[in-house]
């Protein structure tokens, strides 16, 4: 049998790994934590949360049925638990428990970008939001500008994709001024 290559039997060819539906709860928790991080829930944050979930669904698994209303309902049902995580002394442990099951997913930058969009959507970028995003980047070993206090949003004289996407936002001027 030396020199012969075995072909996989019909139906046993390797197929791309499908993102398990059960893992969505971790993505939703990460995004939801950003919404409740500053202990106030702004309409802009909720709208951005719902939009981010829809966009991630389209990127990660377009076949899954997860509507905007389902995202809002999920948040309403889990709001108290998310607030508990933020207020809990074992905050770091809870974050690790959320991040660990999805550590190998290929959509990390998409999730982190969504977290950043939600964080700045209300015009404020509080320390808890910064810390949560930074811990996510560090745990997932993502080397990106998101770790550097959102330098990727505004660099003097440069337009970045995130800055461009925020231009239509009603609180854009306040966000832009924060990073000058």
N, C-alpha and C positions, 0 to 999 in steps of 0.2 A: 504494500500500500504506500510505500514511499513515493513521493513525487505526485501523488494524486490529491487533488483538492476535493473535499467533500462539500457539496452544495447543500444548503438547508432544504429540508423536505418542504413540499408545498404547504403554504399556510404557516410556516414557521420562520419566515423571513423577519428580520428585525424591523420593527416599526418604530416611528418616533414615539418617545415617551409622552403619554397624555397626562396633563395636569389633573390630579384627582380632585373631584368636586368637593371632597371633604377638606381639602386644604384651603379653600376659599375663606373659611372662617378666620384663618390667620391673617390673610391679607386685609379682610374687613376690620379685624381688630387693630391692626397697625394704622390703617387710615382713620378709623374711629378714634383712636387714642390722640391723634393729631387734632381732631375736632374738639375734644374735651380738654386738651392739655392746658389751655389758659383759663379753664373753669368757667368759660362763657361760650355759649354756642351762638355764633353769628349766622345769619341767613346766608351770607357769602360762603362761609365754610361748609354749610350743609349742601348748598348748590354745587360747590366744587367737589365735595365728597361724592355726591351722586354722579356727577359727570365723570369723575375719576374712576369710579367703579364700572361705569358703562364702557369707558375707553379701555380699561384693563380687561374687561370681559371680551371685548372685540379682539384684543391682542392675544390674550392667553388661551381663550377657548370660545370662539364665536358660536359654537353649537349649543353652549349651555344657556338655559333660559334664566336670566336674572335681569329683571326690569328695574327701572328707576324707582318705581313704587316699592319693589321688594327691597331695594337698598335702603330707602327711607324707613321702611318697617323694621328691617334688621337693626338699624341704628336705634330706633325708639325702644325696641325690646332689650337692647344691650347697653344702653346709655349708662345705667346705674353701675353695671359691672366695669365698664371702661373708666368711669370716674373713680371707682374703688381701686383700680390698678394704679391710676395716677397718684392717688392719695396714700397708697399703702407704703409701709416701710420697706417691704420686699419688692419694690418697683423693679429693680434690676433683674431679679429672678423671674418675675412675670414677663418681662421683655424677652429674656432668653427663651422662656417656654413658648413664646409666640414665634420667635425667629427660627428656632432650631428645626421644626418640622419642614420649613420651606427654604432651608439654607441652600439646597442644591437646585432650586428652580432657576431657569435661565432668564427670568423677567425681573431681576433685582433692580436694575436701573429704572425700569418702568414704574415699579412700586415706589422707589425712593423719589423719583420725579413727581409722582402723584402726592406723596407726603409733603414735599416742598410746596407744591401748588396749593394744597389745602392750608398749609401753615401761613402762607403769605396772603391768602385770599381776603382776609379781613383787614389787611393793611398793617397788621402787627406780626412780629416774628419773635415770640416770647422765648425765654430761656428754656422752658420745659420742652417746647417744640424743637429748638435747636439741639438740645441734649438727646431727645428721642431719635432724631434723624442721624445725629452723629453716632449714637450707639448702634443703630441699625447698620450704618456704613461700616463701622468697626467690626461688628459681629459677623457680617457677611463678607468682610475683607474686601470692600469696594473702595478702591482708591480713586476718588473723584472729588471735584471741587465742592460737592455738597458738604464735605466735612469742614470746610473752611468758612463757616458762617455765611453761606450763600454768596460767596464772591462770584459765583457763576451767574447770578442775577444781574449784577451791574458792575461793569468795569468801566472806569471813566473813558468815554470816547468809543466804547464798543457796544454793539448790540449782540446779545446772546439769544438763543432760541427761547429760553424761559422769559427773558425780558420782553421779547417780541410777543409772546403769548399773553403776557400780562397787560399789554398796552390798552386793550379794550376794557380792562377791569375798572370799575368806578373809583376804586381807591388806589389806582396806579401811581399817582403823583406821590402819595405818602410812602408807598413801598419804595419807590425809586429814591426819594430823599433819604430814607433810612440807610441806604447803602452807598451814599456819596462820600 
